[in-house]
Amino acid sequence: DPYVKITLQIVENRNSVIDFARTHTVPKTLNPVWNQDFLFRVDPIKHRLVFEIFDHNKLVSIQYFILLKNK
């Protein structure tokens, strides 16, 4: 029953949450497809996106950090 929590943070301060979103829970699958859109105002130099994957029935998460680069 996975879902994802997406958090926009300041790079220098991981405790500083600017914005966040959460996907819906996809029941009974190990290969979820969310197909949802989220909009964040991001400064590629100051911000990072954190994707945490949770199991709705457990207290565990896997974190993916996305550092944004300015082209």
ChimeraX attribute file (.defattr): number of C-alpha atoms within 10 A of each C-alpha:
attribute: neighborCount
match mode: 1-to-1
recipient: residues
	/A:1	16
	/A:2	22
	/A:3	20
	/A:4	22
	/A:5	16
	/A:6	21
	/A:7	20
	/A:8	21
	/A:9	20
	/A:10	18
	/A:11	16
	/A:12	10
	/A:13	10
	/A:14	12
	/A:15	9
	/A:16	12
	/A:17	12
	/A:18	13
	/A:19	14
	/A:20	16
	/A:21	15
	/A:22	15
	/A:23	16
	/A:24	14
	/A:25	16
	/A:26	17
	/A:27	12
	/A:28	9
	/A:29	9
	/A:30	10
	/A:31	9
	/A:32	13
	/A:33	11
	/A:34	13
	/A:35	7
	/A:36	8
	/A:37	7
	/A:38	9
	/A:39	8
	/A:40	13
	/A:41	9
	/A:42	16
	/A:43	12
	/A:44	14
	/A:45	12
	/A:46	14
	/A:47	22
	/A:48	21
	/A:49	21
	/A:50	19
	/A:51	20
	/A:52	17
	/A:53	18
	/A:54	18
	/A:55	17
	/A:56	15
	/A:57	8
	/A:58	9
	/A:59	7
	/A:60	10
	/A:61	16
	/A:62	10
	/A:63	13
	/A:64	12
	/A:65	12
	/A:66	12
	/A:67	13
	/A:68	15
	/A:69	11
	/A:70	6
	/A:71	4
